[in-house]
Amino acid sequence: MDGEYNSSSPFGASWRRFLPARMDEEGLSQSVLYAMIACVLALIFLSLGTAFFNPTNLISVLQQTPEFALLSLAMGLSMVSGGIDLSIIAVANLAGIFAARLMTSEPVLAALGPDAAIGLACLVALAVGVCAGLLNGIIIVRFGIPPLLTTLGSMMVFAGFGTGLTGGAGITGMPETYVNVVSSSLFGVIPTSFCLVLVVFVVISFIVNNSVFGKSLYLYGENKVAALFGGLRLESTILISYTVCGALASLAGLIMLARFNSMKVGFGDAFQLQAILVAVLAGMDPYGGRGRLLNILPTVLLLQCVENAFTIASLSPFAKKMIWGALLLVFMALNFFFRRIVIRHLTTLAIRRQQASLGADAPPLAR
């Protein structure tokens, strides 16, 4: 049988026989992720109890999640292709600044009315995000500049543009209608913005998992040479992926605008490194080609729960950074350890199947 091995174990079989024959690296990462979520939530429960696990606090966690989740999804999508998008915060700020300008402009409000002005502001903000993402994609595809350097440069350009538009000051006084709609709750419990995030995650994950675009994106991240020889339209794939990243960032900017009731350059800077952390914890390979986008949402919820627990426990910012780093290192170490076990397991199965097909009398496998 495939799962049986020779062993000196008193049970007569190696412990490796209990590994699933079809286990793969992505399934392994997902298992480690959900095991970590369970352990962290158990620790929070033992440490804080009902101080954390009460309806008011859990709803607060959901309210603080949407923009973080969208930025992490954008980061994860860029990682699928083996790239990275460091400009997402700057794009979110710039889109929010454009929207805030239009929503608070007296001539626009007088000409269109509050509701039409809000609609126009949202459309302009999304257009800003799409154009910013498209610009990143064009630079990467046409000029061959690595995504890290491209998005680092565009981040500074977008941040400088936003600072020039505002003079470094914040824009405040958003229309109450806009703030109330984005901050409202479904059935008085689930925040509307979180419901929107759920829909975005499901739609994008479905498209990426079930379309030629998604398969091309994963293949490009896994093996660029094979993707080129496979005749895939790689240029359009990269352009679309970074354009979607820009759109997600602008949507995050609109949510931040409503939650803070103001916008300026620098809002959400802490999300930059946290979005990378979320993408890696969710199983996205920095080299590309691996990871499930849908895993990003529970990872964001996990980190938001930990952040909320830090606040309740009154931990210092230095302790928070230390724990974030430790969490990342532990996850990567566990993934590395278990990945080696899975690779050995699959290699052993492949050798046994080959021996069985050849009918050869081969020496026993090493224990």
C-alpha positions as CSV (number, residue, x, y, z in Angstrom):
1,M,0.0,0.0,0.0
2,D,1.2,3.5,-0.8
3,G,1.3,4.8,2.7
4,E,3.2,1.8,4.3
5,Y,7.0,1.9,4.8
6,N,9.6,-0.5,6.4
7,S,10.6,0.7,9.9
8,S,12.1,-0.5,13.1
9,S,9.2,1.2,14.9
10,P,7.5,-1.1,17.5
11,F,4.3,-0.5,15.6
12,G,5.8,-2.0,12.4
13,A,5.3,1.1,10.3
14,S,6.8,4.6,10.0
15,W,4.9,7.5,11.4
16,R,5.0,8.9,7.8
17,R,2.2,6.5,6.9
18,F,-0.2,8.8,8.6
19,L,0.5,11.6,6.2
20,P,-2.1,12.0,3.4
21,A,-0.9,10.7,0.1
22,R,-2.3,13.8,-1.7
23,M,-0.9,16.4,0.7
24,D,0.6,19.3,-1.1
25,E,2.5,22.4,0.0
26,E,-0.5,24.8,-0.3
27,G,-2.7,22.4,1.8
28,L,0.1,22.2,4.3
29,S,0.4,26.0,4.6
30,Q,-3.4,26.2,5.0
31,S,-3.3,23.6,7.8
32,V,-0.5,25.4,9.6
33,L,-2.4,28.7,9.3
34,Y,-5.7,27.4,10.8
35,A,-3.8,25.6,13.5
36,M,-2.0,28.9,14.4
37,I,-5.4,30.8,14.3
38,A,-6.8,28.2,16.8
39,C,-3.8,28.4,19.1
40,V,-3.7,32.3,19.1
41,L,-7.5,32.6,19.8
42,A,-7.2,30.0,22.6
43,L,-4.3,32.0,24.1
44,I,-6.4,35.2,23.9
45,F,-9.3,33.5,25.5
46,L,-7.2,32.2,28.3
47,S,-5.5,35.6,28.8
48,L,-8.5,38.0,28.4
49,G,-11.6,35.9,28.5
50,T,-14.8,38.0,28.2
51,A,-12.8,41.2,28.1
52,F,-12.1,40.3,24.4
53,F,-14.9,37.8,23.6
54,N,-17.9,40.0,23.9
55,P,-20.2,41.2,21.2
56,T,-19.2,44.8,21.3
57,N,-15.5,44.1,21.0
58,L,-16.0,41.5,18.2
59,I,-18.0,44.0,16.2
60,S,-15.3,46.5,16.8
61,V,-12.8,44.1,15.3
62,L,-14.9,43.7,12.2
63,Q,-15.2,47.5,11.8
64,Q,-11.4,47.9,11.9
65,T,-10.8,45.1,9.3
66,P,-12.1,46.2,5.9
67,E,-9.3,48.6,4.7
68,F,-6.6,46.3,6.1
69,A,-8.2,43.3,4.3
70,L,-8.4,45.1,1.0
71,L,-4.8,46.3,1.2
72,S,-3.6,42.8,2.1
73,L,-5.6,41.3,-0.8
74,A,-3.8,43.7,-3.2
75,M,-0.5,42.7,-1.7
76,G,-1.3,39.0,-2.0
77,L,-2.4,39.4,-5.6
78,S,0.9,41.1,-6.5
79,M,2.8,38.3,-4.8
80,V,1.1,35.6,-6.8
81,S,3.0,36.8,-9.9
82,G,6.3,36.9,-7.9
83,G,6.1,40.6,-7.5
84,I,5.2,43.1,-4.8
85,D,3.2,46.3,-4.6
86,L,4.7,48.9,-2.2
87,S,2.6,51.7,-3.5
88,I,-0.8,50.5,-2.2
89,I,-0.9,52.9,0.8
90,A,0.1,55.9,-1.3
91,V,-2.5,55.0,-3.9
92,A,-5.2,54.6,-1.1
93,N,-4.2,58.0,0.2
94,L,-4.2,59.7,-3.2
95,A,-7.6,58.2,-4.1
96,G,-9.0,59.3,-0.7
97,I,-7.6,62.8,-1.2
98,F,-9.3,63.2,-4.6
99,A,-12.6,61.9,-3.2
100,A,-12.4,64.2,-0.2
101,R,-11.7,67.2,-2.4
102,L,-14.7,66.6,-4.5
103,M,-17.0,65.8,-1.5
104,T,-16.0,69.1,0.3
105,S,-15.9,71.3,-2.8
106,E,-18.6,74.0,-2.6
107,P,-18.9,74.5,-6.4
108,V,-19.3,70.7,-6.9
109,L,-21.9,70.4,-4.1
110,A,-23.8,73.4,-5.5
111,A,-23.8,72.1,-9.0
112,L,-24.5,68.4,-8.4
113,G,-26.0,68.2,-4.9
114,P,-24.6,66.1,-2.1
115,D,-25.6,62.6,-3.3
116,A,-24.3,63.1,-6.9
117,A,-21.1,64.7,-5.5
118,I,-20.5,61.6,-3.4
119,G,-21.1,59.3,-6.4
120,L,-18.8,61.3,-8.5
121,A,-16.1,61.4,-5.8
122,C,-16.2,57.6,-5.5
123,L,-15.9,57.1,-9.2
124,V,-13.0,59.5,-9.5
125,A,-11.3,57.7,-6.5
126,L,-11.6,54.3,-8.2
127,A,-10.4,55.8,-11.5
128,V,-7.3,57.2,-9.7
129,G,-6.6,53.7,-8.3
130,V,-7.0,52.0,-11.6
131,C,-4.8,54.5,-13.4
132,A,-2.1,54.2,-10.7
133,G,-2.1,50.4,-10.9
134,L,-2.1,50.5,-14.7
135,L,0.9,52.8,-14.6
136,N,2.8,50.4,-12.3
137,G,1.9,47.5,-14.7
138,I,3.0,49.4,-17.8
139,I,6.4,50.3,-16.2
140,I,7.0,46.7,-15.2
141,V,5.9,45.2,-18.5
142,R,7.3,47.7,-21.0
143,F,10.5,48.7,-19.3
144,G,11.3,45.5,-17.5
145,I,11.9,47.3,-14.2
146,P,11.4,44.9,-11.2
147,P,8.1,45.3,-9.3
148,L,10.0,46.1,-6.1
149,L,11.7,49.1,-7.6
150,T,8.8,50.2,-9.8
151,T,6.3,50.3,-6.9
152,L,8.9,51.9,-4.6
153,G,9.4,54.7,-7.0
154,S,5.7,55.1,-7.8
155,M,4.9,55.1,-4.0
156,M,7.1,58.2,-3.6
157,V,5.6,59.9,-6.7
158,F,2.0,59.3,-5.5
159,A,2.8,60.4,-2.0
160,G,4.5,63.6,-3.3
161,F,1.5,64.3,-5.6
162,G,-0.9,63.9,-2.6
163,T,1.2,66.2,-0.5
164,G,1.2,68.8,-3.2
165,L,-2.6,68.6,-3.5
166,T,-3.1,69.1,0.3
167,G,0.0,71.0,1.3
168,G,0.5,68.3,3.9
169,A,-2.7,69.2,5.8
170,G,-5.7,66.9,6.3
171,I,-9.0,67.3,4.5
172,T,-11.9,67.0,7.0
173,G,-15.7,67.4,7.1
174,M,-17.0,64.6,4.9
175,P,-20.8,64.6,4.2
176,E,-22.7,62.8,6.9
177,T,-24.5,60.7,4.3
178,Y,-21.3,59.2,3.1
179,V,-19.9,58.5,6.6
180,N,-23.2,57.0,7.7
181,V,-23.6,54.7,4.7
182,V,-20.0,53.3,5.0
183,S,-20.2,53.1,8.8
184,S,-23.6,51.5,8.9
185,S,-24.3,47.9,9.9
186,L,-26.3,45.0,8.3
187,F,-29.1,43.9,10.7
188,G,-27.4,46.3,13.2
189,V,-24.6,43.8,13.8
190,I,-22.3,43.2,10.8
191,P,-20.6,46.4,9.4
192,T,-21.6,47.1,5.8
193,S,-18.0,47.7,4.8
194,F,-17.1,44.2,6.0
195,C,-19.9,42.7,3.9
196,L,-18.5,44.6,0.9
197,V,-15.0,43.1,1.7
198,L,-16.5,39.6,1.8
199,V,-18.1,40.1,-1.6
200,V,-14.8,41.4,-3.1
201,F,-12.8,38.5,-1.7
202,V,-15.2,35.9,-3.0
203,V,-15.4,37.5,-6.5
204,I,-11.7,38.0,-6.9
205,S,-10.8,34.5,-5.5
206,F,-13.4,32.9,-7.8
207,I,-12.1,34.7,-10.9
208,V,-8.4,34.0,-10.1
209,N,-9.1,30.3,-9.4
210,N,-11.4,29.7,-12.4
211,S,-10.1,31.8,-15.2
212,V,-7.4,31.8,-17.8
213,F,-6.1,35.0,-16.2
214,G,-5.7,33.4,-12.8
215,K,-4.0,30.3,-14.2
216,S,-1.7,32.5,-16.2
217,L,-0.9,34.6,-13.2
218,Y,0.1,31.5,-11.1
219,L,2.1,30.0,-13.9
220,Y,3.9,33.3,-14.4
221,G,4.8,33.3,-10.8
222,E,5.8,29.7,-10.7
223,N,7.9,29.6,-13.9
224,K,8.2,32.6,-16.1
225,V,10.1,30.7,-18.8
226,A,7.5,28.0,-19.0
227,A,4.8,30.6,-19.2
228,L,6.6,32.3,-22.1
229,F,7.0,29.1,-24.0
230,G,3.4,28.2,-23.3
231,G,2.2,31.1,-25.4
232,L,0.4,32.9,-22.6
233,R,-0.3,36.7,-22.9
234,L,1.8,37.6,-20.0
235,E,1.8,41.4,-20.6
236,S,-1.9,41.6,-20.3
237,T,-1.9,39.4,-17.2
238,I,0.5,41.6,-15.3
239,L,-1.2,44.7,-16.4
240,I,-4.6,43.4,-15.2
241,S,-3.2,42.2,-11.9
242,Y,-1.6,45.5,-11.0
243,T,-4.6,47.4,-12.2
244,V,-6.8,45.4,-9.8
245,C,-4.3,46.1,-7.0
246,G,-4.7,49.8,-7.6
247,A,-8.5,49.5,-7.6
248,L,-8.4,47.6,-4.3
249,A,-6.2,50.2,-2.8
250,S,-8.5,53.0,-3.9
251,L,-11.5,51.2,-2.4
252,A,-9.5,50.9,0.9
253,G,-8.9,54.6,0.7
254,L,-12.6,55.3,0.4
255,I,-13.3,53.2,3.5
256,M,-10.5,55.0,5.4
257,L,-12.0,58.3,4.4
258,A,-15.4,57.4,5.9
259,R,-13.9,55.8,9.1
260,F,-11.6,58.7,9.9
261,N,-13.8,61.4,8.5
262,S,-10.7,62.9,7.0
263,M,-7.8,62.1,4.7
264,K,-4.1,63.1,4.3
265,V,-0.9,61.6,3.1
266,G,0.4,59.1,5.6
267,F,-2.9,57.6,6.7
268,G,-2.5,53.8,7.1
269,D,1.3,53.7,6.8
270,A,1.3,51.0,9.4
271,F,-0.6,48.8,7.0
272,Q,2.3,48.5,4.6
273,L,4.4,46.0,6.5
274,Q,1.4,44.4,8.1
275,A,-0.1,43.6,4.6
276,I,3.2,41.9,3.7
277,L,3.0,39.9,6.9
278,V,-0.6,38.9,6.2
279,A,0.2,37.7,2.7
280,V,3.1,35.6,3.9
281,L,1.2,34.2,6.8
282,A,-1.7,33.3,4.5
283,G,0.7,31.1,2.4
284,M,1.6,33.4,-0.4
285,D,5.1,32.6,-1.7
286,P,7.2,35.7,-2.1
287,Y,8.7,34.0,-5.2
288,G,5.2,33.7,-6.7
289,G,3.1,30.9,-8.0
290,R,1.6,29.7,-4.7
291,G,-1.1,30.6,-2.2
292,R,-4.8,30.9,-1.9
293,L,-6.2,34.5,-1.9
294,L,-9.2,33.5,0.2
295,N,-6.8,32.6,3.1
296,I,-5.9,36.3,3.4
297,L,-9.2,37.2,5.0
298,P,-9.0,34.9,8.1
299,T,-5.4,35.9,8.5
300,V,-6.4,39.6,8.6
301,L,-9.0,38.8,11.2
302,L,-6.4,36.9,13.2
303,L,-4.0,39.8,13.2
304,Q,-6.8,42.3,13.9
305,C,-7.8,40.1,16.9
306,V,-4.2,40.1,18.1
307,E,-4.0,43.9,17.7
308,N,-7.2,44.4,19.6
309,A,-5.9,42.1,22.4
310,F,-2.7,44.1,22.5
311,T,-4.8,47.2,23.1
312,I,-6.9,45.6,25.8
313,A,-3.7,44.4,27.5
314,S,-2.1,47.8,27.1
315,L,1.1,46.5,25.5
316,S,3.7,49.0,24.3
317,P,4.3,49.5,20.5
318,F,7.7,47.9,20.9
319,A,6.2,44.7,22.3
320,K,3.7,44.6,19.5
321,K,6.5,44.8,16.9
322,M,8.4,42.0,18.6
323,I,5.3,39.7,18.7
324,W,4.5,40.5,15.0
325,G,8.1,39.5,14.1
326,A,8.0,36.4,16.3
327,L,4.7,35.3,14.7
328,L,6.1,35.6,11.2
329,L,9.3,33.7,12.1
330,V,7.4,30.9,13.9
331,F,5.0,30.5,10.9
332,M,7.9,30.4,8.4
333,A,9.8,27.9,10.5
334,L,6.8,25.6,10.8
335,N,6.1,25.8,7.1
336,F,9.7,25.0,6.3
337,F,9.8,22.0,8.7
338,F,6.6,20.5,7.5
339,R,7.3,21.2,3.9
340,R,10.5,19.1,4.1
341,I,8.4,16.2,5.6
342,V,5.9,16.5,2.8
343,I,8.5,16.5,0.0
344,R,10.2,13.4,1.5
345,H,6.8,11.7,1.8
346,L,5.9,12.4,-1.8
347,T,9.3,11.4,-3.1
348,T,9.1,8.1,-1.3
349,L,5.6,7.5,-2.8
350,A,6.9,8.3,-6.3
351,I,9.9,5.9,-5.9
352,R,7.6,3.1,-4.7
353,R,5.2,3.6,-7.6
354,Q,8.0,3.5,-10.1
355,Q,9.5,0.3,-8.5
356,A,6.0,-1.3,-8.6
357,S,5.5,-0.3,-12.3
358,L,8.9,-1.7,-13.3
359,G,8.6,-4.8,-11.2
360,A,12.2,-4.5,-10.2
361,D,13.7,-5.9,-7.0
362,A,15.2,-2.8,-5.5
363,P,16.9,-2.5,-2.2
364,P,14.7,-1.2,0.7
365,L,14.2,2.5,1.1
366,A,16.2,4.3,3.7
367,R,14.4,4.8,6.9
